[in-house]
Amino acid sequence: MADPAGLEGALAALPEAKRELARLMLAARQPVPAHPAPRSGAGPVPPTALQSRLWRRERTHPAAATGSHALRLTGPLDPGRLVAALTGVLRRHEALRTRLSVSTTGQPRLHVDGEPVLRLTRADLSGLTPRAAAERVALQSTESASTVLDLESGRTSAFRLLRLAPDEHVLILASHLAVFDGWSSGVFLADLAAGYREGPAALAPPGLQFPDYADWQHRWLSGPDGTAELARRRAVFAADPPAPRAPGGFERGHLPVRLARGPVDAGLELGAAEGATPFMTLLAALAVVLARRDGRTSPVIGTPAAGRFAGALEGAVGQFTTVVPIRLDLAGGPTFRELLHRTRTAVAEALAHQRLPVDVLFGDGPPPPYSVLFALHNYPSVPLDLPGIEVGQLPGPPARHLELYSPDPAAALACVGLVERDGEIGGTAEYNRHAATPEDVRGLLTGIEDVLDRAAAAPASPLTT
């Protein structure tokens, strides 16, 4: 048998179709580690399962995978240093220099371009009145969120720098969700600040890049460990009915949501006393709401997970997010205390499988068994430390989470994303207008409040579903 190194070295001499077959043969002979590692070589790699879905969807829904962020910069900004820092960040992260092309065998592949391309437009609004300037900033932010980005061409980011006054600017970033997740925004801003303070030469590449992860995911899913885990997880949810598709398909709607502090605080105190995190406590209450609504004792809820299950992934820009389905057990009429303990176990068990993409778990069959997604976001807070400049985040357009998180948006009812900030728990709910009304979505929140209120008053009383 030829040694693996010899086979690897001979791949370049083969036609592309045979080269791919040889790679698969080589991968089958070598164990795939449980965690990503730097890939050998800089050649193209398969996209992740989520990237493949977003790539297919953007062909018929342009800008469906565009996210946008806006920052207000108050102080003596040096635009030249900012441009150099932005370029340095693009150079540091391979995810921001990737493009997708179709090979001669019809398979999509990620290519990393050698040099970054900074797409930056500037506008001087200093001659406008404050009101007119604010309206123009809001318009630019909305336009940024509708920017048609394209994974295939490599146009995956676009920036706008608006000058409102000599000491006041707004920086707007449009990014393709296939290469940029919520966690990436903190990484990006920290790197941007370091590049501005110390120069782009200070931005050394991270030890693990997103294409390393994409390459690992493809090999792991094709190997015995990934195949076995997929079979086990499919067996877990085999008896759960798929979520129904809305007859009208998918049409996005948004509304702001907020939880009432009185009953929620009491419920969270009860959860903490039982060793449950705020997310676990709110998830348990939502499970009761859904169980009562659907007449089931084992509701399944989807929750977005960061997907950075290896520490080396935390410093890389990329789209690592996955959705983890969690089945909650309300059989036997447990008390809320008992449900909290069941929820702790269910959450830990589900998160242990976040390496498995939801697009592989459910993507090639019926819709997932959940129609409601729930998240309590805890992205690390990263202040943008620019010397002499005060940085503030501007509210942006609502996110497109359902299309990002759901393999079949028509089968999704709502995604409730909450953040705990300044003593309040609130956020935005995205819902499918063909499956729910704003009142339906608000009912989920008021239901959580009611469950927590009753649980705090009588924690030893059995739940009825």
C-alpha positions in Angstrom: 0.0 0.0 0.0 1.4 3.4 -0.9 2.2 5.7 1.9 -0.2 8.6 2.5 2.4 11.3 1.9 3.1 9.8 -1.5 -0.5 9.7 -2.4 -1.0 13.3 -1.3 1.9 14.4 -3.4 0.6 12.7 -6.5 -2.8 14.3 -6.4 -1.8 17.4 -8.4 -1.0 15.2 -11.4 -4.5 13.8 -11.6 -7.5 15.2 -13.4 -9.9 17.0 -11.0 -12.5 14.2 -10.9 -9.9 11.6 -10.1 -8.2 14.0 -7.7 -11.4 14.3 -5.7 -11.8 10.5 -5.6 -8.2 10.1 -4.4 -8.7 12.7 -1.7 -11.7 10.7 -0.4 -9.7 7.5 -0.5 -6.9 9.2 1.4 -9.3 10.6 4.0 -10.8 7.2 4.5 -7.4 5.8 5.4 -6.6 8.5 8.0 -8.5 9.1 11.2 -10.4 12.4 11.4 -9.7 14.2 14.7 -12.7 15.1 16.9 -11.7 18.8 16.6 -10.5 20.8 13.6 -6.8 21.3 12.9 -4.9 23.3 10.3 -5.4 21.7 6.9 -2.5 20.6 4.8 -2.1 22.8 1.7 -4.0 25.8 0.6 -6.1 24.3 -2.1 -9.9 24.5 -2.4 -12.1 22.8 0.2 -15.7 21.9 0.3 -18.0 24.5 1.8 -19.8 23.7 5.1 -23.3 22.3 4.9 -24.8 25.7 5.9 -22.8 27.6 3.3 -24.0 25.2 0.6 -27.7 25.9 1.6 -27.1 29.7 1.7 -25.4 29.6 -1.6 -28.3 27.7 -3.2 -30.8 30.1 -1.7 -29.1 33.3 -2.7 -29.5 32.3 -6.4 -33.3 32.9 -6.1 -33.3 35.3 -3.1 -30.6 37.9 -3.6 -29.5 39.6 -0.4 -31.2 37.0 1.8 -27.8 36.2 3.4 -26.7 39.8 4.0 -26.2 41.1 7.6 -25.4 44.7 8.5 -23.7 46.5 11.5 -23.3 50.2 12.1 -20.9 52.1 14.4 -20.8 55.7 15.4 -17.2 57.0 15.8 -16.9 60.3 17.8 -13.5 61.8 17.9 -10.5 62.7 15.6 -10.7 59.7 13.3 -7.8 59.1 10.9 -9.5 57.6 7.8 -6.2 56.4 6.3 -5.4 54.4 9.5 -9.0 53.0 9.4 -8.7 51.9 5.8 -5.4 50.2 6.5 -6.8 48.5 9.6 -9.9 47.2 7.6 -7.6 45.9 4.9 -5.5 44.2 7.6 -8.5 42.5 9.1 -9.5 41.1 5.7 -6.0 39.9 5.1 -5.9 38.2 8.6 -9.1 36.1 8.1 -9.3 33.7 5.2 -13.1 33.6 5.6 -13.3 37.2 4.4 -11.2 36.3 1.3 -13.2 33.2 0.2 -15.3 32.6 -2.9 -17.2 29.6 -4.0 -16.9 28.0 -7.4 -18.3 24.9 -9.0 -15.7 22.3 -10.0 -15.8 20.3 -13.2 -17.5 17.5 -11.3 -20.3 19.9 -10.3 -19.2 20.2 -6.7 -19.0 23.6 -4.9 -15.5 24.4 -3.6 -14.2 27.3 -1.4 -11.2 29.1 -2.7 -9.1 31.6 -0.6 -7.9 34.6 -2.6 -4.4 35.7 -1.8 -5.0 39.4 -1.4 -7.9 41.1 0.2 -10.3 43.4 -1.7 -11.6 46.3 0.4 -15.0 47.5 -0.9 -15.4 50.9 0.7 -17.6 53.8 -0.3 -17.5 57.2 1.4 -20.0 60.0 1.7 -19.6 63.4 3.2 -22.8 64.4 5.0 -21.3 67.3 7.0 -23.2 69.8 4.9 -26.6 68.5 5.9 -28.7 69.5 8.9 -28.5 67.1 11.8 -32.0 65.8 11.0 -31.2 65.3 7.4 -27.9 63.6 8.2 -29.7 61.2 10.6 -32.2 60.3 8.0 -29.4 59.7 5.5 -27.5 57.5 8.0 -30.7 55.5 8.5 -31.2 55.1 4.8 -27.6 54.1 4.2 -27.9 51.5 7.0 -31.1 50.1 5.4 -29.5 50.0 2.0 -26.4 48.2 3.5 -28.7 45.4 4.8 -30.1 45.0 1.3 -26.7 44.9 -0.4 -26.5 42.0 -2.8 -23.4 40.1 -1.7 -22.3 37.0 -3.6 -20.4 34.1 -2.2 -19.6 32.8 -5.7 -17.8 36.0 -6.8 -16.1 36.6 -3.4 -18.0 39.8 -2.8 -18.8 38.9 0.8 -18.3 42.3 2.5 -18.9 46.0 1.8 -18.2 49.0 3.9 -19.5 52.6 4.0 -17.8 55.4 5.8 -20.1 58.4 6.4 -18.6 61.7 7.6 -21.1 63.7 9.6 -18.6 66.3 11.0 -14.8 66.5 11.3 -15.0 64.6 14.6 -18.0 62.3 13.9 -18.3 59.4 11.5 -20.4 56.3 11.0 -18.9 53.0 9.7 -21.4 50.5 8.2 -20.4 46.9 7.5 -22.4 44.6 5.2 -21.3 41.0 5.5 -22.4 37.7 3.9 -23.8 35.4 6.5 -22.0 32.5 4.9 -18.7 33.8 6.2 -19.7 36.0 9.2 -21.7 35.0 12.3 -22.7 36.9 15.5 -19.5 35.9 17.3 -17.4 37.1 14.3 -18.5 40.7 14.9 -16.7 40.7 18.2 -13.6 39.2 16.7 -13.7 41.6 13.8 -14.1 44.7 16.0 -11.2 43.6 18.3 -9.0 43.1 15.3 -10.0 46.4 13.8 -9.1 48.2 16.9 -5.8 46.5 17.2 -5.0 47.2 13.5 -5.9 50.9 14.0 -3.9 51.3 17.2 -0.8 49.3 16.2 -0.9 49.0 12.4 -2.0 46.1 10.2 1.3 44.4 10.6 0.2 43.5 14.2 -2.6 41.3 12.9 -1.0 37.9 12.7 -3.3 35.2 11.2 -5.2 33.1 13.7 -3.9 29.5 14.3 -7.1 28.1 12.9 -9.0 29.5 9.9 -12.6 29.0 8.8 -11.6 26.9 5.7 -9.7 24.6 8.1 -13.1 24.0 9.9 -14.9 23.6 6.6 -12.4 21.0 5.4 -12.6 19.2 8.8 -16.4 19.1 8.8 -16.5 17.5 5.3 -14.0 14.8 6.2 -15.6 14.2 9.7 -19.1 13.8 8.2 -17.7 11.4 5.6 -15.8 9.4 8.2 -17.0 6.7 10.6 -17.3 8.9 13.6 -19.5 11.5 11.8 -21.5 8.8 10.1 -22.2 7.1 13.4 -23.2 10.3 15.2 -25.5 11.2 12.4 -27.2 7.8 12.6 -27.6 8.1 16.4 -29.1 11.6 16.3 -31.5 10.8 13.5 -32.7 7.8 15.6 -33.3 10.2 18.5 -35.7 12.3 16.5 -37.1 9.6 14.3 -40.5 9.5 16.1 -41.0 13.2 16.2 -43.4 14.6 13.5 -41.9 17.2 11.2 -43.0 20.8 11.6 -45.8 21.6 9.1 -44.9 23.8 6.2 -47.0 27.0 5.9 -49.2 26.8 2.8 -48.0 30.2 1.7 -44.4 29.5 2.1 -42.2 32.0 3.9 -42.5 35.8 4.4 -40.5 37.5 7.1 -42.0 39.6 9.8 -40.3 41.2 12.9 -41.4 42.7 16.1 -39.7 43.8 19.3 -40.2 41.7 22.4 -39.6 42.2 26.1 -40.2 40.0 29.1 -41.8 41.4 32.2 -39.2 41.6 35.0 -41.4 40.7 38.0 -42.4 37.1 37.1 -39.3 36.5 35.1 -37.0 37.6 38.0 -38.8 35.3 40.4 -38.6 32.4 37.9 -34.9 33.0 37.3 -34.2 33.0 41.0 -36.0 29.6 41.2 -33.9 28.3 38.3 -30.6 29.5 39.8 -31.5 27.7 43.1 -31.8 24.5 41.1 -28.6 25.0 39.2 -30.3 26.2 35.9 -28.9 29.0 33.8 -31.3 31.8 32.7 -31.4 30.2 29.3 -32.4 26.8 30.7 -35.1 28.3 32.9 -36.7 30.3 30.1 -36.4 27.3 27.8 -38.2 25.1 30.3 -41.0 27.7 30.6 -41.3 27.9 26.8 -41.5 24.1 26.6 -44.5 24.2 28.9 -46.2 26.8 26.7 -45.6 24.7 23.6 -46.6 21.5 25.2 -49.9 23.0 26.3 -50.5 24.5 22.9 -49.7 21.4 20.9 -51.0 18.8 23.4 -47.6 17.0 23.5 -45.4 16.0 26.4 -42.1 16.1 24.5 -41.9 19.4 22.6 -38.7 20.0 20.5 -37.2 23.5 20.4 -34.4 24.6 18.2 -31.6 26.8 19.7 -28.8 28.5 17.8 -25.4 27.4 19.2 -22.1 29.2 18.5 -20.6 26.0 17.1 -17.1 27.0 18.3 -16.7 23.8 20.3 -12.9 24.0 20.0 -11.1 26.8 21.8 -9.0 27.5 18.7 -12.1 28.5 16.7 -12.9 31.4 19.0 -10.5 33.8 17.4 -11.5 33.1 13.8 -14.1 35.0 11.7 -16.5 32.6 9.9 -19.9 31.1 10.0 -19.8 28.5 12.7 -23.4 28.8 13.9 -25.5 25.7 14.1 -29.0 24.9 15.4 -29.3 22.3 18.1 -32.7 20.6 18.5 -33.6 20.1 22.2 -36.4 17.7 23.2 -37.9 18.6 26.6 -39.6 15.9 28.7 -42.8 16.8 30.4 -44.1 13.3 30.8 -45.7 12.3 34.1 -46.6 15.9 35.1 -43.4 17.0 36.8 -43.1 20.0 39.0 -41.3 23.0 37.5 -38.3 22.1 39.8 -38.2 18.6 38.3 -38.6 20.1 34.8 -35.6 22.3 35.4 -33.4 19.3 36.2 -34.7 17.5 33.1 -33.9 20.6 31.1 -30.4 20.9 32.4 -29.7 17.3 31.2 -31.4 17.8 27.9 -29.5 21.0 27.1 -26.1 19.5 28.0 -26.9 16.4 25.9 -28.0 18.5 22.9 -25.0 20.9 23.0 -22.6 17.9 23.1 -23.7 17.3 19.5 -23.3 20.7 18.0 -20.6 19.5 15.7 -23.4 17.9 13.6 -24.9 20.5 11.2 -28.7 20.7 11.3 -28.6 20.9 7.5 -27.2 17.3 7.5 -29.4 16.1 10.3 -32.6 17.3 8.7 -31.7 19.0 5.5 -32.3 16.2 3.0 -35.7 15.0 4.3 -38.8 16.4 5.9 -38.7 19.6 7.9 -37.1 19.6 11.4 -39.4 18.6 14.3 -39.3 22.1 15.7 -41.1 25.3 14.4 -40.0 27.6 17.2 -36.4 28.6 17.8 -35.2 30.3 21.0 -32.0 32.0 22.0 -30.6 34.0 24.9 -27.6 35.5 23.2 -24.3 35.7 25.1 -21.8 36.9 22.5 -18.7 38.2 24.3 -18.9 42.0 24.7 -15.9 43.5 22.9 -15.4 47.3 23.3 -13.9 48.9 20.2 -10.9 50.6 21.8 -9.8 53.3 19.4 -7.5 55.9 20.8 -9.3 59.2 21.5 -12.5 57.9 19.8 -15.8 57.1 21.5 -17.5 54.2 19.8 -21.2 53.5 19.9 -23.3 50.9 18.1 -26.3 52.1 16.1 -29.5 50.1 15.8 -29.6 48.3 12.5 -32.2 46.5 10.4 -33.6 43.3 11.9 -31.6 40.1 11.2 -32.6 37.3 8.9 -32.3 34.5 11.4 -35.0 32.2 10.1 -33.4 31.8 6.7 -30.0 31.4 8.4 -31.1 28.9 11.1 -33.8 26.9 9.4 -33.2 24.4 6.6 -36.8 25.0 5.6 -38.0 28.5 6.5 -41.6 27.7 5.4 -41.8 25.2 8.3 -40.6 27.7 10.9 -43.1 29.7 13.0 -40.8 32.1 14.9 -37.3 32.7 16.2 -37.2 34.5 19.5 -33.8 36.1 20.2 -33.4 37.7 23.6 -30.5 39.6 25.2 -30.1 40.4 28.9 -28.8 44.0 29.1 -29.1 46.8 31.6 -31.5 44.9 33.8 -33.9 44.0 30.9 -34.5 40.9 28.9 -35.7 41.8 25.4 -34.8 41.6 21.8 -36.5 40.8 18.4 -38.7 38.0 17.3 -38.6 37.1 13.7 -41.7 35.1 12.4 -43.2 33.7 9.3 -46.2 35.8 8.3 -47.8 32.7 6.7 -47.6 30.7 9.9 -48.1 33.2 12.7 -49.4 36.6 13.6 -47.7 39.1 15.9 -50.3 38.1 18.6 -49.2 34.5 18.3 -45.6 35.4 18.9 -46.4 37.7 21.8 -48.4 34.9 23.2 -45.2 32.8 23.5 -43.7 35.5 25.6 -46.7 36.1 27.8 -46.9 32.4 28.2 -43.3 32.2 29.5 -44.1 35.0 32.0 -47.2 33.2 33.2 -45.4 29.8 33.6 -42.6 31.4 35.6 -45.0 33.4 37.7 -47.0 30.3 38.7 -43.8 28.2 39.1 -42.3 30.8 41.5 -45.5 30.8 43.5 -45.9 27.0 43.7 -42.7 25.3 42.6 -43.7 22.0 44.1 -47.0 21.8 42.2 -47.2 19.4 39.2 -47.3 20.9 35.8 -50.4 20.1 33.6 -49.9 19.9 29.9 
